[in-house]
Amino acid sequence: MATPPWKQKKPANDSAKITLTPESIAWARERAKQAGRRYPNLVDNMAATRRQQEAQRPPPERDHP
């Protein structure tokens, strides 16, 4: 079983820090609201960060038509 995020150590380098955009913050707040929470928790913020990173990543190149 994987270690829960709240028990993991922080990343050593500062390059791992990502600032959420206002759109990602709104998405995390909406996700928390749908789950019945007033504020987003760590898991909501992690999902918003992952979603933001995937949106910034260029689409994979295809070798075939």
N, C-alpha and C positions, 0 to 999 in steps of 0.2 A: 504494500500500500504506500502511496506517495505521501510525502510530508505535507501537511496543510500549509497554505501560504502564510498564515500568521505565525508559524513556528520556523519558517525559513529565515536565513540570514539575509540582510540587505546586500544588493550587488556592490562589489568593491569599487567599480569605476562609475564615474558620473555620467558616462555616455549612455548608461542603461536607463537613466531617468527620462521620462516622456511627459510633456505637459499636455494635458487634455485640452482639446479645442472646445469652444462653447457648445458646439453641436454634440460632441461626445459627452459633455457634462449633462446636457439636457437628456440625452439618450439614457445615461445611467440613472438620472432622477426618475425618468419615466419607468424604467425597469424596476426600480425600487418601489415606486407607487403601485405598479401592477402586482408586486409581491406583498403589498400591505405594509411597507415600511415608509416612514416619513422621509428618511434620508438614505442615499446610496451607501452601501457598506463596501468593504474591501473587494468582495467578489464582483459586485456591480462595476466598480472602477476598473478592475482587472479585465472584465469582459469588454468594457468600453475602450480600454487601451488596445486590446487585441483587435477589436473591430476597426479602430483608427489605423493601426499599423497595416492591416490587410488592405484597407482602402488606399493607402499610400504606396503599397507595393505594386510595381508594374505587372501586367498580366504575363503569364509564361508564353514564351515563343513556341510556335508550333512548327515542326519540321515537315509535316505533310499537309496537303491541301484540304 
